[in-house]
Amino acid sequence: FSEFVTQPIPLIPRKMSGGLTICKIPEELKETLKKFRFAKSTTMNALIIKIDREAQEMRIDEEMEDVTMEEIRDELPQQQPRFLLLSYAYKHADGRTAYPMCMIFYSPPGCSPEQQMLYAGSRNNLVNDCEITKNFEVRDQDELTQEYIDSKAV
């Protein structure tokens, strides 16, 4: 039998119906996402997640604490998609405080169709694994304002 075993079988990315590739979410990232979700910080925090195309898995690109939307926008690449998770304290008009967490699929104009497909195909996997109820897509960095996020996340 040893003459038939020549090389290990390569990792094949999972496919969802429709043929889009779903990238893996490693356990370390799942743990980071869980901690991020339940940290009731009074400041804005962000996780910027990218896809490692070689490994076919998601990785943290940037962890940001106590930041502004402007600082987050400055960290986003001009021509590459990213997943952006935001968590912050939001004061309702009646005095209650909410801690919304939302995911933004950032897909700027000019990124390659291959990258757009890879991220689009992996988006639902991330949303489902993190149990995110508020998620939306942004194509232009200028759309990322506190007012826009508040209108979508709360």
ChimeraX attribute file (.defattr): number of C-alpha atoms within 10 A of each C-alpha:
attribute: neighborCount
match mode: 1-to-1
recipient: residues
	/A:1	4
	/A:2	5
	/A:3	5
	/A:4	6
	/A:5	8
	/A:6	7
	/A:7	6
	/A:8	6
	/A:9	7
	/A:10	6
	/A:11	8
	/A:12	8
	/A:13	14
	/A:14	13
	/A:15	13
	/A:16	12
	/A:17	7
	/A:18	7
	/A:19	9
	/A:20	16
	/A:21	19
	/A:22	23
	/A:23	23
	/A:24	18
	/A:25	17
	/A:26	11
	/A:27	9
	/A:28	11
	/A:29	15
	/A:30	15
	/A:31	11
	/A:32	13
	/A:33	17
	/A:34	14
	/A:35	11
	/A:36	19
	/A:37	20
	/A:38	11
	/A:39	12
	/A:40	14
	/A:41	15
	/A:42	14
	/A:43	15
	/A:44	18
	/A:45	22
	/A:46	24
	/A:47	22
	/A:48	21
	/A:49	19
	/A:50	18
	/A:51	22
	/A:52	14
	/A:53	11
	/A:54	6
	/A:55	12
	/A:56	19
	/A:57	17
	/A:58	22
	/A:59	17
	/A:60	18
	/A:61	16
	/A:62	14
	/A:63	13
	/A:64	15
	/A:65	13
	/A:66	12
	/A:67	13
	/A:68	15
	/A:69	18
	/A:70	13
	/A:71	11
	/A:72	21
	/A:73	16
	/A:74	10
	/A:75	12
	/A:76	19
	/A:77	14
	/A:78	15
	/A:79	13
	/A:80	17
	/A:81	26
	/A:82	23
	/A:83	25
	/A:84	22
	/A:85	21
	/A:86	23
	/A:87	24
	/A:88	22
	/A:89	16
	/A:90	18
	/A:91	12
	/A:92	10
	/A:93	7
	/A:94	6
	/A:95	8
	/A:96	8
	/A:97	13
	/A:98	14
	/A:99	21
	/A:100	20
	/A:101	21
	/A:102	23
	/A:103	24
	/A:104	20
	/A:105	20
	/A:106	23
	/A:107	24
	/A:108	20
	/A:109	14
	/A:110	12
	/A:111	14
	/A:112	14
	/A:113	10
	/A:114	9
	/A:115	17
	/A:116	19
	/A:117	14
	/A:118	19
	/A:119	25
	/A:120	17
	/A:121	20
	/A:122	25
	/A:123	18
	/A:124	14
	/A:125	16
	/A:126	20
	/A:127	15
	/A:128	10
	/A:129	12
	/A:130	14
	/A:131	11
	/A:132	16
	/A:133	13
	/A:134	14
	/A:135	18
	/A:136	13
	/A:137	13
	/A:138	14
	/A:139	15
	/A:140	13
	/A:141	18
	/A:142	10
	/A:143	12
	/A:144	17
	/A:145	15
	/A:146	11
	/A:147	11
	/A:148	10
	/A:149	17
	/A:150	11
	/A:151	9
	/A:152	12
	/A:153	19
	/A:154	14
